Amino acid sequence: MKKYIKCSINYAEGERMKGFKRAKYRAFIVVLCSLFLMSCESHVEKKIDGVKLEKGAIIQNEGGIYSNYNLHEGSFNKIENDEIISLFDSKSGNYITQKDGKYSSYYLGKVEELKGVKLEDIDLKLSPNGKYLSYFRKEENILKLNIISLKDGSLIEIKSNVAISDTYLDWVDEDTIIYYGISEDRVNGVFKYNVSDEKEDLFYKLDGGIVQFVKNIQTGVICIEETIDNVKVVKFLDKDGTEKGILPPDITYISDIITDGTDYYFLGKVKGNNNSLYRIHNNIIKRMVFDFPAKIDYDKGLSMDSKGNILFIGSSSKNSKNEEIYKVTKEGSISEAKASVKEYAFVKYQ
């Protein structure tokens, strides 16, 4: 009997030791998993919520203080952000900001300073879907095209054989740019370059003359061609470079043009008329602005709100040093959309 009790005690003692070891093992596994998860989390960058802008968003300068204003349901509302958004891609939500003379990018929840982009660089443009940023830099009095990937900030090598004229360049899709120039074998025309496959091709060939304007809009590419006879022709090209048509022949100058999908609106000049805002409807040109406002800033281009109203920047007086934002409806009525301040600019929204 005593021997039986002793064996039972030893058995119970052994079971308690096994249970203690299993508990220690489980605790060790829990601690190990916790440390592993903490290590993984430390290597995962937290995404930042970006600013959301709508069509017609602006930059306002009042006494040297710059602010972004979003246009929502007809009202401009101030955005409380430290950096000024200058370019915005609506599809991806990616954008470019500027603060203290430095550029930064917001790309898929990540903010990075664009150390390779300088304040003196010009004609900054986001690719559709916000993957790339193109810009020009003057080097030895020659404008050089640069493209950077916003994914990692790397400068992309452009394997081009074309001398680009001025800054006549635009993006036609998320990987492809078009630009006017002359190739090494003396071909005069608009060329396209695919950033992904590093391939350059002729987009549209000129039979003499020069190109004075290139812009990709919703329905195609607008190109102003001046022939060797000094005749200016506004051509409408498809996204593959084929000619879709010619806009009315009386147009002699365009500083900017946009479309609502049906009609075209441009800042420019028409034969026998003054510089103004014009509308093209059924291939017929109609002047939209006459005496009000007194002055239009043609260098600042056009924008559009969510309802299809056209926005432009001008002044109520020719001698005014301040600016206002004006709205034009399809019916042609003009009204002040935002009151006078020192300076306005449109966010380059796409």
Secondary structure, 3 states (H helix, E strand, C coil): CHHHHHHHHHHHHHHHHHHHHHHHHHHHHHHHHHHHHHHHHHHCCCCCCCCCCCCCCEEEEECCEEEEEEEECCEEEEECCCCEEEEECCCCCCEEEEECCEEEEEECCEEEECCCCCCCCEEEEECCCCCEEEEEEEECCEEEEEEEECCCCCEECCCCCEEEEEEEEEEEECCEEEEEEEECCCCEEEEEEECCCCEEEEEEECCCCEEEEEEEECCEEEEEEECCCCCEEEEEECCCCCEEEECCCCEEEEEEEEECCCCEEEEEEECCCCCEEEEEECCEEEECCCCCCCEECHHHCEEECCCCCEEEEEECCCCCCCEEEEEECCCCCEEEEEEEECEEEECEEC
